[in-house]
Amino acid sequence: MLYREMEKTGDKLSILGFGCMRYPRKNGRIDFERTKKQIISAIDNGINYFDTAYMYPGSEEVLGKILSEGYREKVKIATKLLMIVIKTREDMDKMFEKQLKRLQTDYIDYYMLHSINLEQWENLKDNGLIEFIEEEQNKGRILNIGFSFHGNVFDFKKLVDDYDWDFCMIQYNYLDENYQAGKEGLDYASSKGLGIIAMEPLRGGMLVDKLPDSAKKIIENFHIKKTPAEWALRWLWDNPNINVVLSGMNREKDVAENIAIASNVQPNSLKDDEKEMINEVKEEFKNRIKIDCTACGYCLPCPHGVDIPMAFSSLNDKAIFGGMKSNIQYLMTTTENDSLASKCNECGICEKKCPQNIAIVEELKIANSDLEKWYLKIVLRIAKIFMPLF
């Protein structure tokens, strides 16, 4: 296993992190014995970064139980404060205490504000959140503080600049260089000394399971033979600014294969022809997009609050991969800060500023129709109200 050092802390983290959201299951429940074998195998082979969250059902409890059997001091635990349900300082304290109990530990190595957006941060930072962070750090119960993020790069930069973060976690892979925080955000955070944790390296498996046939042929015909998953991981680890690539592994085969890859890959090692091959694969995906938006942000700010780049990137994401994941992620991100496409009043100011000459008003109508499903809005509202907090 290879390791990279976190600039602010000096911690040496395994370049492969173990994502604990997708444990193996049996009869609808977490298969504890299989999970235990996988996690212990990962630790024995050098993985020392384990990522969980309050909202992953059973995840913290299972990880805590396994690590309590003599493994706690060998690893770094990362977990998250569930921002969508946090309203007061009391909420923060109660959730954190419960997480410590679940994880059977008295400190968290890497603690994140889960999928935070700029509005949540502005509302809570002076209403107990910063006080909570600093008090727990002074007690030694939070060793490193960071945030995970799914919004746009402009809000991401503002968050990076507004506090002395140790690290951040963003969605990043060869298809997402211009999606959400993207490469621009990654480079910006790294320049400020933040450690970078990359999630969704395979886009939830889609860069393996949903490769267009034309993209598969490009990989198969390349003179160096590697799997689509290995190329995707190697592309990430080629970037020296990425400290950890998080993989949600739930098969023994995946654990072993990913460990093997992470044991012999170096930054800046991809050759020009390998990069070109991956770019060709990326182009096969891009041929499916609906809107040629580069997320430059010239259209912003919208006087009515619409997050135009987010709407278009989500619409393109849905066009490439299908399903409802793009809808849910879009609604979770934009409903909270009231920046939905449906807020457009067709003023047209954005169209005058767009260097790509996109018919933004008409495309936002499509985004509204395709992304803002009424039944999903209802489900998300109900989930937020009744999500078990304590």
LUMTOR-109852 format. One record per residue: x, y, z of N, C-alpha, C, O in turn. Coordinates in steps of 0.2 Angstrom, whole numbers, plus 5000, padded with zeros to 4 digits. Layout:
! LUMTOR-109852
XYZXYZXYZXYZ ...
***
This chain:
! LUMTOR-109852
500449945000500050005000500450065000500950075004 500250114996500650174996500250235000499650225001 500650285002500350335007500550405004501050415001 500050455006500250525004500050565011499650545014 500550615011500450655018499950705017499950745012 499650715022499150775023499550835025499950835030 499550885021499950945022499850975029500350995032 499250985031499151025037499350985044499451005049 499250915043499250875049499850825049500150805054 500150815043500750765043500550695043500950645042 499850685044499650615043499750585037499750615031 499950515037500150485031499550435030499450385033 499150455025498550415023498650365017498950385013 498350305018498350265012497950295006497450325007 498250285000497950324995497350284993496950314989 497150224995496550194994496150195001496450175006 495550235001495150235007494550185007494350165001 494350155012493750105012493150145014493050175019 492750145009492050175010491550135013491450075010 491250155018490850105022490150115021489750105026 489950135016489150145014488850085011488250075012 489250045008488949985004489249915007489549875003 489149905013489449835016489049785012488449795010 489349725012488949665009488349655014488349665020 487849625011487249615014486949545013487149505008 486549515018486349455018485649455021485549475026 485149435017484449435019484249505021483849515025 484449555017484249625018484649655024484549715025 485049625027485449655033486249655031486449615027 486549695035487349695034487549625036487449605042 487949595032488249535033488949545037489449565035 488849545044489349565049490049525047490549555047 489949455047490549415046490949435040491549435040 490649445034490949455028491249525028491849535026 490849575031491149645032491749645036492249675035 491749605042492349605046492949575043493449605043 492849525039493449495035493649545030494249555029 493249585027493449625022493849685025494349705023 493549715030493949765034494549745037495049785036 494649685040495249665043495749655037496349665038 495549625032495949615026496249675024496849685022 495849725023496049795021496549825026497049855023 496449825032496949845037497549805037498149835037 497549745036498149705036498549715030499149705030 498249745024498549765018498749835018498849855012 498649875023498849945023498349995023498550055023 497749985022497250035021497150065028497050025033 497150125029497150155036496550215036496550245041 496250225031495650275031495050245029494950215024 494550245034493850215034493350275035493350305039 492950275029492450335029491750305030491550255027 491450335035490750315036490350375037490550435036 489650375040489250435041488650415045488450355046 488450465048487850455053487250425049486850385052 487150445043486550425039486650355035486150335032 487250325036487250265032487050205037487350195042 486450175036486150135041486550075043486850035039 486750075050487150025053487850025052488249985055 488050075048488750075046489250095052489750065053 489050145055489550165061489550115066490050095069 488950085068488950035073489449975071489849945075 489349945065489749895063490449905062490849865065 490649965060491349985060491649985067492249965068 491250025071491450025078491649955081492049955085 491149915080491249845083491849815081492149775085 491949815074492549785071493149815074493649775076 493249875074493849915076493949905083494549915085 493449895087493549885095493949825096494149815102 494049775092494349715093495149725091495449675089 495449775094496149785093496349825087496949825086 495949855083496149885077496049965077496249995072 495749995082495650065082496250105081496250155077 496750095084497350135084497750125077498250165076 497550075073497850065067497550105061497850105056 497050135063496650175057496450245059496450265065 496250275054495950345054495150335053495050315047 494750355057494050355056493850425053493950475056 493450425048493150485045492350475046492050425043 492050515049491250515049491050585048491450635047 490350595048490050665046489450685050489150645053 489450745051488850785054488350795049488450825044 487750765050487250765045486850835045486450845048 487150875040486950945040486150955039485851005041 485850915035485150925032484650925038484150955037 484850895044484450895050484650935056484350935061 485250965055485551005060485251075060485251115055 484951095066484651165067484951205072485051265072 485151165078485451205084486051175086486251115084 486451205091487051175094486851115098487251065098 486251115101486051045104486050995099486250935101 485751005093485750945088486450925087486550865086 486950965086487650945085487950905090488250855089 487850925096488150895102487850825103488150775104 487150815102486850755103487050705097487150645098 487050725091487250685086488050665086488150605085 488450705088489150685089489250635095489650585094 488950645100488950595106488750525104489050475105 488150525100487950465097488450435093488450375093 488750475088489250445084489850415088490050355086 490050445093490650415097490450355100490750305100 489750345102489550285105489450235100489650175101 489250245094489150195089489850175087489950115086 490350215086490950195084491450165089491950145088 491150165096491550145101492250175102492750145103 492250245101492850275102492750345106492150365106 493350375108493250435111493550495107493550555109 493650485101493850535096493750515089493750455087 493650565085493650555077494250585074494350645075 494550545070495150575066494950625061495250685061 494450615057494250655052493550665052493150625050 493350725054492550745055492350795049492750845048 491850775046491550815040490850845042490450815045 490750905039490050925038489850895032490050915026 489250855032489050815027488650855022488150875023 488950855016488650875010488350945011487850965010 488850985014488551055016488551105010488951095005 488051145011488051205005488151265009488151275015 488251315005488451385007487951415012488051445017 487251405010486751435014486751405021486651435026 486851335022486851305028487451325032487351345038 488051335029488651365032488451435035488651445041 488251475031488051545033487551545039487651585043 487051505039486551505044486851475050486651505056 487251435050487451395056488151415059488351405065 488551445055489251455057489351505064489751495068 488851555064488851595070488251575074488151615079 487951515073487451495077487651435081487151385082 488251425083488451365087488951315083489251275086 488951325076489351275073490051285074490451235075 490351345073491051355074491251335081491751315082 490851365085490951345093490951275094491451255098 490551235091490551165092491151135089491451095093 491351155083491951125080492551135085492951095086 492651205087493251225091493251195098493851175100 492651185101492651155107492851085107493251055111 492651045102492750975101493550965099493850915101 493751015095494451005094494951015100495450985101 494751065104495151085110495051025115495551015119 494550985115494450925119494850865116494950815120 495050875110495450815107494950765104495150705103 494350785104493850735101493750735094493450695090 493850795091493950805083494650825082494850875084 495050775078495750795077495750835070496250875070 495350825065495450855059494750875057494250835057 494650935054493950955052493950975045494351005042 493350955042493350965034492550965033492150965037 492450955026491750955024491750915017492250905013 491150885016491050855010490550895006490150935009 490550894999490250944995489950914989490350874985 489350944987489050924980488850984976488450974972 488951044978488751104975489151124969489551084967 489151194968489551214962490151244964490351254970 490651254960491351274961491351344965491851354968 490951384963490951454966490751454973491151484977 490251414975490151404982490651374986490851384992 490951324982491451284985492051324987492351324993 492251374983492851414984492751464990493151474994 492051484991491851524996491951485003492151515008 491751425003491751385009492551375011492751375016 492951355006493651345007493951405010494351395015 493751465008494051525011493851555017494151595021 493251525019492851555025493051515032492851545037 493451465032493651435038494351395037494551385031 494651385042495351355042495251275042495351245047 494951255036494851175036495551135035496051165032 495451075037496051035036496050995030496550975027 495450975028495350935022494650945019494150975022 494450915013493850915010493750855006494250825004 493150835005492950775001492450794995491950824996 492750784989492350804983492250744978492650694978 491650744975491550694969492050714964492050764961 492450664962492950674957493150614953493250554956 493150614946493350554942493550584935493450644934 493750544931493950574924493350604920493450644916 492750584922492150614919491950684922491550724919 492150694928491850754932492350804933492350844938 492850814929493250874929492950944930493150984933 492350944926491951014926491351004930490851044928 491250954934490650944938490650954945491150934948 490250994948490251014955490851054956491051094953 491251034961491851074963492351064957492751104955 492451004955492850984949493551004950493851004955 493951004944494651014944494851084947495351084951 494451124945494551194947494551204955494951234958 494051174958493951174965494451134968494751154974 494651074966495151024968495851064969496151064974 496051094963496651134963496651194968497151204971 496051224968496051284973496151264980496451294984 495751214982495751184989496451164991496751174996 496751124986497451104987497951164988498451154992 497851214984498351274985498251304991498751344993 497751294995497651325001497851275007497751295013 498151215005498351175010497851115012498051085017 497251115009496851065011496950995008497150995003 496950945012496950875010496350865006495850885007 496450825000495850804996495750734996496150694995 495050724998494850654998494350654991493850694991 494450604987494050594981493550544982493750484983 492950554981492350504982492150494975492250534970 491750444974491450424967491950414962491850444956 492450374963493050374958492750334952493050344946 492250294953491950254947491250274946490850244942 491050334948490350354948489850304950489350294946 489950274956489450224958489450164954488950134953 490050154951490150094946489950104939490050064935 489650164938489450184931490050184926489950174920 490650204928491150204923491450134922491950124918 491150084925491250014923490649984920490649954915 490049984924489449954921489049984916488749954912 489150054915488750084910489250124905489050174902 489750094904490250114898489850104891489650054890 489850154887489550144880490050094877490650094878 489750054872490050004869490650034865491250004865 490650094863491150124859491750144864492350134862 491550154870492150174875492450104877493050104878 492050054878492349984880492849964874493349934876 492649974868493149954863493749994863494349964861 493750054865494350094865494850064870495450064869 494550044876494950014881495149944879495749934881 494749904876494949844874495449844869495949794869 495449894865495949894859496649924861497049924857 496649954867497249994869497849944870497649884872 498449954869498949904869499149884876499449834877 498949924881499049904888498449884891497949914890 498449824893497749794895497649804903497949774907 497149844904496949854911496149854911495849874906 495849844917495149854917494849924917495249964919 494249934915494050004916494050034923494250094923 493949994928494050014935494750034936494950084939 495249994934495950014935496150074932496550114935 495950084926496150154922495850214926496150264926 495250204928494850254932495250274938495350334940 495450224942495850234948496550264947496750304950 496850234942497550264940497550334938497950374939 496950354934496950424932496850464938497150524938 496550444943496450484950497150494953497350544955 497450434954498050434958498650464954499150474957 498550474948499050514944499150584946499650624945 498650614949498550684952498850684959498650654964 499450714960499850714966499450754971499550754977 498950794969498550834974497950794978497650824983 497850734975497350694978497650644984498150614982 497450654990497750614995497450544996497850494996 496850544995496450474996495950474991495550514990 495850414988495350394983494850344987495150294989 494250364988493850324992493450274988493150294983 493450214990493050164986492650124990492850094995 491950124988491450084992491450004990491149984986 491949974993492049904991491649854996491549865002 491249804992490849754996490949684994490549644996 491449674989491649614987492349594989492749644988 492549534991493249524992493649534986494249554987 493449514980493749524974493949604973494549614971 493449644974493649714974494149744978494549784977 494149714985494549744990495249714988495749764988 495349654986496049634984496249664977496849684977 495849674972496049704966496249784967496749804965 495849814971496049884972496649894977497049944975 496749854981497349854985497949844981498549874982 497949794976498449784972498649844967499249854966 498149874965498249934961498549984965499050024963 498349994971498550054975499250034978499550084982 499549984977500249964979500749974974501349974976 500549994968501050004963500950064958501150064952 500650114961500450174956500750234959500750244965 501050274955501350334957501050394954500750394949 501150454957500850514954501250534948501850524948 500950564943501250594937501550534933502150544930 501250474933501550414930501250394924501450354920 500650424923500250404916500650434910500850494910 500750394905501050414899500550454895499950444896 500850484890500450534886499850484882499350514881 500050434879499650394876499050364880498550354878 499250354887498750324891498250384893497650364893 498450444894498050494895497550514889496950524890 497850504883497450514877496950464876496350474874 497050404878496550344878495950364883495450354881 496150384889495650404893495250464891494650464892 495550504888495150564885494750544879494150574879 494950494876494450464870493850434873493250444871 493950394879493350364882492950424885492350414884 493250474888492850534890492350564885491850584886 492650564879492350594873491750554871491250584869 491750494872491250444870490650464875490050454873 490750474881490250494886489950564884489350574884 490450614883490250684881489750684875489350734874 489850634870489450634864488650624866488250644862 488550604872487850594875487550654878486950654879 487950704879487650764883487150804879487150804873 486750834883486250874880486450954879486250984874 486750974883486951054883487651064884488051034888 487951104879488651114879488851164884489151214882 488751154890488951204896489551184899489651124901 490051234899490651224902490751234910491251234913 490151264912490151284920490551344921490851344926 490651384916491151444917490851494922491251534925 490151494923489851534928489751614926489551654930 489851624919489751694917489051714918488851774918 488551664917487851674918487651694925487051714926 488051684930487851704937488151774939488551794936 487851804944487251774948486551784944486451834941 486151734945485451744942485051784947485151774953 484751834944484351884949483851844953483551874958 483651784951483151754954483351684958482951644960 484051684958484351634962484451564959484651514962 484351554952484451494949485151474948485551514946 485351414950486051384950486051354943485951294942 486151394938486151374931486651324929486451274926 487251324931487751274929487551204932487651154929 487351214939487151144942486551114938486551054938 486051154936485451124932485751094926485451034924 486151124922486351094916486851034917486750984913 487251034922487750974923487250914925487450864924 486750934929486350874932485950844926485850784925 485750894921485350874915485750824911485550774908 486450844910486850814906487050744909487050694906 487150744916487250684920486650634919486850574918 486050654919485450614918485450584911485250524910 485650624906485650604899486150554898486050504894 486750554901487250504901487050434904487150384901 486850444910486750384914486050364916485950304917 485550404914484850384916484750374923485150394927 484150344924483950334931483750394935483650454932 483750394942483450444946483950474950483850524954 484650454950485150474955485250544953485350584958 485250564947485450634945484850684948484950734950 484250664947483650704950483750714958483650764960 483850654961483850664968484450704971484350744975 485050694968485650734970485550814968485650854972 485150824962485050894960484550924965484650984968 484050884967483550914971483750924978483650974982 484250884981484450884987484950944988484950984993 485350964982485751014982485451084982485551134985 484951084977484651154975484051174979483851234980 483651124982483051134986483251174992482951214994 483751144995484051175002484151245001484051285006 484551264996484651344995484251374990484451434988 483651344988483151384984483451404977483351464976 483751364974484051384967483851334962484251324957 483251314962482951264957482851304950482751364950 482851264945482751284938482051324938481951364934 481651294941480951324941480851394943480351424942 481351424946481351484949481451534943481351594944 481651514937481751554931481151594929480651564929 481251664928480651694926480751724919480351764917 481251694915481351704908481551784907481351804902 481951814911482151874910482651884905482751934901 483051824904483551824898484151854900484651864895 484351884906484951914907485551874906486051894904 485451804908485951754908486151744901486751734899 485751744896485851724889486351774886486751764882 486251844888486751894885487451884887487851914884 487551844893488251844896488551774894489151764895 488151724891488451664890488851654884488651674878 489551644885489951634879489851574874490051574869 489451524877489251474872488651484868488451444865 488351544870487651554866487151504867486751494863 487151484873486551434875485951464876485851514879 485351434873484751454875484551434882484151394883 484751474886484751454893484051454896483851404899 483551504894482851504896482551434894482151404898 482651414888482251354885482551294889482151244890 483251294890483551234893483351224900483251174902 483251284903483051284910482251254911482151214916 481851264906481251234906481251154905480951124908 481751134901481851064901482151034907481950984909 482551074910482851044917482351044922482250994926 481851094922481351094927480851034925480650994930 480751014919480350954917480650894919480350844922 481250884917481650824918481850804925481950754927 482050864929482350854935481950864941482050824946 481450904941481050924946480450884947479850914946 480450824947479850774948479550794954479850794960 478850804954478450824960478450774965478550784971 478450704963478450654968479150644972479150624978 479650664969480350664972480350714977480650714982 480150774975480050834980479750814986479950834992 479150774986478750754991479150704996479150715002 479450654992479850604996480450645000480550625006 480750684997481350725000481050765006481450765011 480550795005480250835011480050785017480250805023 479750735015479550685020480150655024480150645030 480650635020481250605022481650655027481850635033 481650725025481950775030481550775036481850785042 480850775036480450785042480550725047480650735053 480550665044480450605048481150565048481150515052 481650595046482350555046482550555054482550605057 482650485056482750475063483450515065483950495063 483350565070483950605072484250575078484850565078 483850555083484150525089483850465091484050435096 
***
